[in-house]
Amino acid sequence: MNPQEQLIEKFYSSFQGKDWIAMQSCYHDEVVFNDPVFQNLKNKEAKAMWHMLLSRSKDLLITFSHIKADGIKGSAHWVATYTFSKTNRKVINEIDASFEFKDGLIIRHTDHFDLWKWTRMAIGIAGTCLGWSSFFQNKVRATATDALKKFIGQNAQYL
């Protein structure tokens, strides 16, 4: 396993152990994170997101596989299984991650998953009927962004 693959392994092993500090240590200070919900998070925002998600999770289970990397880019597949707290519904979210590296750390992390599928699992009938629409998806994004902003405001290390 090369150093970049070891870094991805450390990131997801730390995620499994709910160790957001170790996850953050895998990120470059100029990291940019994107997924269908959290878009264009930079540096402390990306680090705060993982802290927020892990601190709020009650039954999160992470599995990961298919780690591949070279000196520049990498990828992995991971699955998050948890109960979505707002609806108490079970979610099994399959994610494909891509990475770019700089100075031995992750500088770009992009997670790809089907947001409509997520809304169907997490939100239920409204997600099934409306989760495909940009209006509904933008509402999900806005709600998540507001929660992250509030979390950052309550945790001075991210200001």
N, C-alpha and C positions, 0 to 999 in steps of 0.2 A: 504494500500500500504506500503510495507516494505521500509527500507532506500535505498536499491539498486534499487528498482523500481522507487523510487522518484528521484534518481540520473539519471537514464536513462530518465525519464520524463523531468528533468531539462535540460539535454543535448539536447534533441530534441525540447523542447520549446524554448531554446536559439537559436537553429538552425533556427527554424521558424522565430524568431525575428532578425535573422542575427547578433546575439551577439556572435562573436567568442571568446571574452574574457571570457564570462560565460561558453561557451562550453569547453574552455581550462581548466577552474577551475574544471571540472569534471574528468580530467585526472590526474593520478598519475605521478610523475616525471620520472618514469621508464616505461611509457606506450609504447606499441608496437601496431602499426596500420597496417592492411593489407586489401587490396581489390584487385580485378583483375587488377587494373591499378597501384595504389600506393602500393608498396610492401616493407614490413619490415621497415616502418618509425618508428623511435625511438624518444621519448621525444619531443624535440623542432621541429623536422621535422614533426611529426604528428600534433602538434599544429599549425605550420606554414601552413600546407596544408589547414586546415579549414579557417584560416585567408585569405589565397590566394583565395580559392574558393568563399568565401563570399564577399570579396572585389571586385571580378570580376563579380559577378552575377548581372544581371539587372532585371530578372523577375523570380527568383527562388521561387518556392512554395514547401514547405515541409509538408507532412502529415505523421503521425506515428500512430501505433497501436500495439496491441498484446504484450505489455510490460510484461515480466515475469522475475523474478529473485529470487535467494536465496542469502545466504551470500557469495557464491563463484562464481556463474555463472549467466548470464542473457541473454535475447534475446529481440529483437523487430523487427517489420516489418516497413519499411518506404518507401516513394515514393518521389522522386525528380522530379519535372516538371520544365523545363527551356528551353531556346533557347541556343543551342550550338553556341558560338560566331564565331568560325572559318567557319561555314557553314550556319549559320542562320537557322538551322533546329531545330524543336521542339523535345525534348527528354522527355520521361516519363520512368524513371528508377525505377524499383521495386527492393528493396534491403532487404535482411534478415541479421540482425546484430547479432553477438554474442559477449558477454562481459565476462571478468573475473575481479574480484575486489581484491584490496589490500588496507588496511588502509582506507577503506570507499570510495575509488576512483576507477576509471576504470584503470586497468593495462594492459589489452589486449582488443583490439577492432578489430573485423574482420567483414567486410562487404562482403556479397556474392551476386553477380548478374551475369547475362549472358552477358559477354563482346561482344560476336558476335551480340546479339540482340541490345546492346548499339551502336555498330559500324554501324549497319543498320539504326538506327534512327538518329544518330549524323552525320554520314559521307555520307550516301546515297548509291549510286550504288557501289562505291568502297568498302564500308563496307559490303554491301550485297554479293558481289562477292568474297571478300578477307578476310573479318572480322573473318572468322573461322580459318584462318591460323596463326600459331605461328609467322611467319615473320611479318604479319600485326599487330597482337596483341602486339608484342615486339616493333614495331614502335610507337604504341599508348603509351605504357609504357614509352619509351625513351623520347618522346615529353613531356609527363606530368612531368617526372622526371627533365628534363631540365628546364621546366617552374618553378618548385618548387625550384630548385637550384638557379635560377636567382632571384626569389622572396626572398629567404633567404638572398642572397647577398645584396639585397636592403633594408633589414629590420634587423638592427643590433641586435635586441632583440633575434633573432634566431641563431646567430652565436655562 
